[in-house]
Amino acid sequence: MRNVLILAAGRSSRMGDGRDKLLEDVDGVPLLQLMRERAEAVAGRVLVCLPGPGHPRVACLGGVEPVWVPDADEGMSASIRRGVAVLADAGEVMILPADMPELEAADLAKVWAAHRPGAITRGASAGGVPGHPVIFPQDLLRELQELRGDEGARSVIVRHRARVLLVPLPEEHALTDLDTPEAWAAWRARRS
């Protein structure tokens, strides 16, 4: 079964103006809801990492399973550890940051279609720059559960770089993440 773990437990601190980047409107819905819907279109099981049950992002869950990350302040690794622990026996896992609005369902499907057993399959820009999403095979999930800090799964990818399969996606879809009000404004200006 295809599993997707959406990372959405961060504080959105770089927005700096009190706005939550994952609740920003994209095509009439909050970004987190949009990313969840895109993941659901390509996966049998979708989990969303969130800080806790009282967080406003919970409204974006629909019917998917939440993974509570009370230690989210540690960084992305806390979300990966907790989410992968839930999926440890479920097979391969696609890790999808929630703040990447250009990653379409078709992009996620393309990465899944290119995936081969044992590979770390990673979306890339049209020019070949590695980005997101990333599919990790079952045998690396234990390593993901040992991550610490805010570097995400970078150390696991570097350690197993010979297993990385890059999948070029359109333009900058695999790289565009929006963390600041300025980035959001520039992105919206490019779209209009």
Buried (B, 14 or more C-beta within 10 A) or exposed (E): EBBBBBBBBBEBEEBEEEEBBBBBEBEEBBBBBBBBBBBBEBBEBBBBBBBEEEBEBBEBBEEBEBBBBEBBEBBBBBBBBBBBEBBBEBBBBBBBBBBBBBBBBEBBBBBBEBBEEEBBBBBBBEEEEBBBBBBBBBEBBEBBBEBEEEEBBBBBBEEBEEBBBBBBBEEBBBBBBBBBBEBBEEBEEEEE
